[in-house]
Amino acid sequence: MVMQAMSEKVLYASKVEALVQERPDIFEVLWPEDLLDYTIMVIPRSVKKFSDYSHIRRYISNRYLVFINSKGMGHVKLTIVSVNTRDNIVYMPIDSFDSTWRYLKASINKSIQQQKEQSIDCHISRPEDLVDLSGLYRQGSTVSIKNDRVVYSMMELSQQEQKMLSARDELLSNNENLYFYAVQGNRYHDRDCFAVKFIDAKDLRASSQKPENLCACDKCQRRLLMRKATSINPNQVRAIDNHFFTPNALTDKQLEKLVEEYGFLFEMLDQRTLKVFAKEDSWVIRKYGDVYTLFHNNYKLVESGRSLTDGYHDQNVRSESLMVIFEYIHEYSYEKHIEAVKCKRKNKALVNRWGFVGMAVVKVKRRLRRAQRNRTSKYNYYKNNFVTQQQYNKTIDKMIKAVKTMDSRDEILEYMESLRR
């Protein structure tokens, strides 16, 4: 009972509960004594700007972290922190850490003392053992905690070391450089990858082309692909990845296919509109709810081929899958448009010649072409009398082939009658 009375969870439970009820967001509460089971990683900014965020975001959840100032008036306060539930890591921006560490340190010291009194083995001897400062590493500086705040100290460097650091900064500041690696390393990295910070200045190399015989870093590969795909506007790397290319919408392998194989470039116009540059065409993808709608750049036909004009038109392609949209963009060609124009003229002639019957055949052909286009997508169109996808595909091909070859009225009527049987 005595130890329970000393626990901050027991002493301040009601006050913390009242504070949580006043907040608009409902998060779980993390107490200082709970931090004994976590690592506190101090980072320069928000965890969303962390280089590994794309790989860990599925495990990130927000928590209310309690810190207690026993000498202040409002001595129980809450701050929001991000927690990696898989690896038991609490991410704290440096400003938040500096303002709360002295209070957290006092509470953690009490928890360590309680465990010693209960003869419980504690894996740390002081609160600082929980803190990981590797995320703040800078070449040429050392980082430490002094007077309950994070402090950088400059290392004494020779002229040669200063030149190396200057050359390193030039490599990192050159936007043309995409791939960073060590001379004796076996992987290449994005400029913001943690691993780059630990490569010695004398060993760091960079290039705009993918290095041969090197593998991609697992942690920063996605960010590197996004940086290459958003070369039109490099500042949109994180925005596009967060709003459109979430892991559920687009896997790393799919993104690699779009960037490396298809050569797509992306630009975000707003939070629900994405512009795609593919070959000589540009496209706009707009998201309405869970459905993506595709628009294509306008153009007019000229003797030499076509001439692009302003604006976009609805391509009549909609899907809940981004990859279905991207595959359509990749397979599109101007030649297919010419075929569509010829088919349109032929259908018009068929309607003029046969009237209502010709119009009915044109509608059948359009529906069959639409079904043929959609059958390769994730959302297939099945008929009740077709048992399997293979049977459906064969029937569609047969119907299209038959209708395209018909020009006489008798043939059309006989075929339409056979479909009714």
Disulfide bonds with the S-S distance in Angstrom:
none
